[in-house]
Amino acid sequence: MTVGLSILRNAVRDPESTAIFGSAELTYGQLDKRTNKIAHYLKSILKKGDRVALFVANRPEVVEVIGGVAKSGCVYVGLNFRLGDTELQQIFDNSMPSLLITDQEHLEQIESIAVEKSIPILVLDSDKWVEMISSMPDSVPESLHEVRHDDDFCIVYTSGTTGRPKGVLFDHARAIQHATVACLEYEIGVGTRYLIQIPHNSSVNITIVPCLTIGAAMAFRDSRNFDPIGFAREVEEEGVTHSFLVPTQLMRLLDRLPLDLDQQLGGLVTLGYGSSPISPNRLRELIDRFGSIFNQLYGMAEIASIGTILRKEDHLNGLNEHPELLASCGQPS
């Protein structure tokens, strides 16, 4: 199984099922055809194994690009739009992308580096992109069936807190295997509606690929800021069942979401969190207000993020009977 085949499988199984919701809407049938078009275009200018860098904030087209890159046999390289020129230069030198995809908002920030390194640029919200999508066939590209499970799928870069950002290479098999773990641990299923708040470049293996693997629906929120009231409103209005936040965002929910809006989060089945600890007292506040919906992951980019997990029942057990559990990183996932 490969990431591209996952999209095709979902389209064959139920072409009318929702793939993208929110500001843009696509069924899996439509997503399959759009990713086919992107794959056809990429194959016309690149070869298997070439790296395609994506430099945008969260937006629905991220899924289309990832799917198209996967189907073409190229390798997705997600870039953090918050990086400075030095870090971007280091990542470009390391990953050696053959193509850069960005949008109008971020073009000025990245253009000079790409031009200096003679890397072609595609702009998502440009007439050229629209023309490219329109001109390509939506048939299944031959490249989809040429991609093997052990071919490279993506490169995820670490934060570089101990030096330079390090690229972690994942093949399709590793990405799908980890996606299966994420689906099991976070209870992601066909009926899941996942609101992705954290940046796509760091969450591809814990949010996007699991949803594509199982056939869940996704929506994206702007990862440049976290608005608790806006987040809660979207959860209610869009029928969101799953999301993932970092602890600082959870603290904003506690401190800035009015109590009378708590019911807007009532549809959440699972709210994952990770990257830093939360005190037992604050965890108790979260569970008292929003219910037993929290899973804490412990991991790192090198293992696609989930190594161990403190499950919902562990949170309750830790708060009620065994407080030492809350100092634990959980059990192997």
N, C-alpha and C positions, 0 to 999 in steps of 0.2 A: 504494500500500500504506500502511496505517496500523497502529499498534500493536494496536488492537482487532481488526482483520482478521487479524493474525498469530495471535492466540489462536484465532480461529474456524478458520483454515486448519489449524492443528495438530490441533484437535479433529476436523475432518473427515477429515484424513489418517490419524490414528491416535488415536482417542478414548481408548484404554487406555494410551497412553504416559504416562510419569510427568512431571508438571509440578512438583510439590512433593514433597520427601522429607524425612526426618528426624523432627522432633517432630510434624509434621502431614504427611499424605500426601494428594495430590490427583492425579488423572489430568488430561490436557488436556481430556477431555470434561467432567469435573466443574468444572474451572477455568472453562471456557467458560460453563457454566450459572450458576456463582456470579457471575461478572463481568457476565453478562446481568442478573441480579437487581439487582446494585448499580447498574448503568446505568439500569434502569427506575426505581429509587427516585430516583436523582439527577435524572433528567429530570422527575420529578413535583414537584420542589421548586426546581430550578435551570434556567437556560437555557444554551444553547451559548455557550462562551467563559468562563463563570464559573469562578473559581479555587477549587480544593478543597485545603486545606492538610492535611498529614498529619504529626502530631507524636507519633511513637513510636520506640522503639528497634527494632532488627531483629527481625522476627517474620514468620511465613508470610503473615499477612493483608496484608502490604505489597503482594504481587503481586496479590491480589484487588482491592485498592483501586485500584492503578495501572490494572489492566485495566478495571475498572468505570468509572473516570473517563475513560479513553481512549475507551471505547465510547459514553459519554454525550455526548461532544463538549465536556466540561469540561476544565480544565487542572489537572494534578497539580503541587502545590507541596510538595516534600519539605523538612521543617524539621529542623534539627540539634537534638536534644534536649539538647545540652550548652550551648546558648546561654543567656545571661542575659536578664533582662527588657528591657534597653536594646536589645540586638540583635533580640530578637523583636518589640519595638515597631516598630523600623525596617523589618523585613521585612514585618510586617503592613501598615504604612502604604504600603509600596511595592507589594506584591502584591495587596492589597485582596481577600482571600479571602471568598467567600460562604458557606463552610462549613468548619468545622474538625473533623477526625477524629483522635481520640486514644484512649488506653486508660486504665484505672483508675489505673495506676501514675503516669502523667504528667498526669492531669487537674488536680490541685491546682496544678501548676507553671504551667499555661497558662490555666486557667479565667478568672482575673481579667482577663487581657488580652482574651480573647475576649468576655467579658461587657461590658467597657468599650466595645468596638467593635461591640457588638450582632451578633456572629457566632454563629450556631447551632452547637452542638457535638453530635457523635455519638461515642459511646464503643464501641470495638470489642468489648470483653469485657463488654457489658451485655445485659440482657434485651431492651432496645429494639432493639439491633442484630440479635439473633437473630430477634426477631419481624419486623423489617423484611425480612431475608433470606428468611424463610419465607413471607411474604405476597406477595412479588413474583413475577411469572411468570419462567420461565427461558428463554423464547423470545428469539430474536434481536431486540434493540430496533431500531426504525426509525432511531434516531439513529446506529447503527453505519454505516449506508449514507449518512448525511448528512454524515459527517465526511470532509473532503477531506485530501489529503496535505499541503496547505500550511496547514491549520488548526493552531493552537497545541496542543502536546501537554503540555509541562511547563516549569516554571521551576526552574532550578538556581541556588542562591546561592553566590557565592564566599565565601571564608573571612573576607574583610574585613580582611586583614592590613595593607592600605594605607589603611584608612578604613572606611567603612560596607560591609556586605555588598552585593554587586551582583547583581541578578537577571539570569540569562541565559535568554532565551526560545528554546525549540526547538519547531519544528513537527514533524509526524509524519515528513515526508520526511527531514529532517536526522537525526532519531533513528534511523530505519531505515537510512539510508545509513551512519551511524557504526557501527551495530550490525553491518552487513555487514563493515566493516573489522575490527571487533573479532573477529568469528567467523573471518575469514581469518588474522589475526595470532596469535590465541590458539588456533587449531585447535579452535574450539567447533563441535560437530556434534550431530546428533540423539541420539547415544549419550552425550553429555557429562553428567556429574553435577557441578554447580558449587556449591561451598560458599562462600557469601557472608559474609565476615567484616567487611569495612569497611561503614560506615553506608550505608543505602539512599539517603539524601538526596544523597550525593556520588557514589554508584556506579551510579545508575540507568542511565546511558548506557553504562557499560563492563561491567556484569554483568547486570542484570535484562532490559533491552530486547534485548541480543544473544541471551540464552537464549529469550526469547519469540519472537524473530524466526525462529530456526532450529528451535525445538521441543526445546530441551535441558531437563534437570531442574535444579531449584534447591533448596538448603536454606540456612537462615540460622543464623549463630552470633551470640551476643550481642556487639555491637560496643562495649560499655562496658568490656570488659577482654579481654586476650588470654592465654589459657592454652595454652601450647605442648603440654603433655601431652594436654589435652582435645581440642585441634585435631587432633593426630596420631591420637588414638583414633577420632575421628569420621571422619577421612579413611579409615581402614582399615575401620571397621565399616559405613560407608555406601557404600563403593566410590567415593569421590570421585575425580574425574579432574582437576578444575580448581579453582583458587582465586586470590585476589589479596590480597597483604599489603603493608603499608608497611615500609620498611627496619627501623624499630625492632622490628617484630614478627619479622622474619627474624632479627635479632640475638638475640631471645629464644629462637627455635628453636635457634640455635647454642649458646647459653649454658645453656639450661635443659632442653632435651630430652635425656634420657639416651641415650647411644650405642646401647644395646640396643633402643631404640624407633625407631631410624631406619627400620627396615623397614616401619613402619606408614605411611610416606609413599611407599612403593614404587609405589602405583597412580597417583600424580600424573603427568599428561602435561604440564601447563603450570602453572607458578606465576608469575603476573605480579607485578610490584612497581613502585613509582613514588613520587613526591612528594619524595624526597631522595636524594642519592648514597650509594653504598656503596664502601668502599675496595677496591682490587683484592685485597688479602690476604683480606679477609672474603668476597669473592665466590668466591675459590678454595676457601675452607673450605666454603662453601655447596654448590658444585658437587662437591667431593670427597665430601661426606657424602650429598648427596641426588640427585646426577646432573645431567645437562644438561636441566633443566626450566624454566629461568628466562628470562623476557622482561621487559625494562625499558621502560616507556613514559615518554615525555616529552610533556607537554601542559599543558592548563589547562581550567578549567570552560567557558571561552568557546568552546572548540572541541570540546566533549563529551569532552575528556581526551586522546585519542590523536592527537598530531601527528607525532611520530617514535617509532621503536622500535628498541631494541637487542635483536636476536633471539638465540635460543639458540645458533646457530652463531657469532654475533659474540662472545658471551661466551667460547666455547671458543677461538676464534681470538685473542681478546685475551689470554687467559691463557697460550696456548701460543706464539704467534709475534708478535703485533702488540699490545703492551700499550697503545699509544696509543688503541686502540679503546675501552678501558674508561673513557676520559675523554670519550668521544663521547656525544652524545645519540641516536646511531643514524642510521637512514635514514628518509625520509618513509614514513609508513604508507599 
